[in-house]
Amino acid sequence: KPLERELVFDIDMDDYDEIRTCCTGAKLCEKCWTFMKAAVKTLRRALTEDFGFKQFFFVYSGRRGMHCWVCDKAARMLSNEHRAAVADYLTLVAGGVNKARAELRLQGCEELHPSIAAAHRICEHYFKDDANGVLQGQDILRKGPHLANILDPMTKTEQDTISKFIKDYPNATSRDIWIQLERLRDERER
């Protein structure tokens, strides 16, 4: 029985296929790599701030993503149960049908767990502002079922507002549409 084992996390590009519009499977482009950048920053933050690990080795896996090797002695000494607990803690969206859709249940709490809030802060830039990100690079609200999935739980009036905006501004980008969605959210919260 080994005395120590590496703690390794696998970040696969095809896990993002439901929200990538540029490539699929093992294919990668500069726009795809934005997902890897966000994943690395999010994973590094959680492993450092939530678990106290300090030594990491991120490497391109040679095919379709990256591996994160946690090199701290404490990580190498973890039992299988502890490894599973760390992985479970870091899993926000499980694989399977509609795996890109996370449902966060606050269970009576008024705020997100601090780790989820921190992940949101990191990823928000890649979602809204990065030229190769989700809204600008992937143009996710103009391609595929994504806008319909966002509109589905909204009221008929809210859906009509967005549909009218798209009709009035046929060249609107995904970022323009997102700004309208944020306005609706702000109106709802008033």
Order of alpha helices (4+ residues) and beta strands (2+ residues): beta-alpha-beta-beta-alpha-alpha-alpha-alpha-alpha-alpha
